[in-house]
């Protein structure tokens, strides 16, 4: 099986923390939709041997475009790819886009999973983050989707926002439980270079983000959701039984996926490629087939990727896959992990290297210490 990701690079306004590729102008919206349809035609022949069990509309804000645009893309995907009849089809969107009429059409098009970018149920947080919706719309979007019949709903929340107290963060989590939402993705607020948030902190408009606050709120989140029968299956993701994201889990399990649209990434096990993250250049280069860059994955790249994705999850790293890369990789990993195993930060179960969940919040430092940094082979 494999996955399909479609990047819709448009938003109503720029969130202060976001560094993804997007445009707040819809001037070239029709051209981009047609470009994605053209890219499907160009690339589908090389993916004919695979069946696809997930489709994910991300961005940007996919819910901002016309439903007819989504319909065109879905029709083309079904024409050109082998799509499983039970495929998980996810659409990301902002709460202010989920009107009853539009949400019903999403369902009729075959979308069976909604990812709603709530971020916070508190208006002051939404204002700080420059979100396009308000707190009332956040709750209304969830109820609208549920009333129409969507049961597979995930929402995004952000913790570590300056001024977000632990009590207010717990209130956000309680909203999740009250609405009986079966999946949540929660992220620590991070400061990316060249974002409005980074500028605000430099200028003293916004206080710096506190790692201590983020770590505390991460623990509050984890303890509360696990107590309420959520599975914490990846650092930022929690799901009830049967509601784990198939698409994102495929990323973490190194399943192939094709990315379509400007800025989208693809992975087939041998190559990684990424489309130009510029709408005009993407369109201009489609006909010349120069709309992307590509790198060959050497053994060291595969080794590093297995660690980077696996140690963020409950499944860990399959040591059999490490062994396939060669004895030197197995020996190197054994040497590098020895101290972390002694400290109970890592352990081995069923021939998988797994990170102790108590160290998940700081796992990036451990992963970087395990990376293979020698020359390519």
CORJOQUI-V602104 format. One record per helix or strand of 2 or more residues. SS is the DSSP state (H for helix, E for strand). FROM is the first residue (numbers start at 1). LEN is the number of residues. If there is no record, write none. Layout:
BEGIN
SS FROM LEN
SS FROM LEN
END
This chain:
BEGIN
E 2 7
H 29 19
E 51 9
H 62 3
H 67 14
E 82 12
H 95 3
H 100 10
E 113 7
H 123 6
H 135 14
E 153 7
H 166 13
E 183 6
H 196 7
H 211 17
E 231 4
E 237 3
H 246 7
E 257 4
E 265 3
E 271 5
H 279 8
E 292 5
H 299 12
E 317 2
H 319 6
H 327 16
E 346 4
E 352 4
H 357 14
END
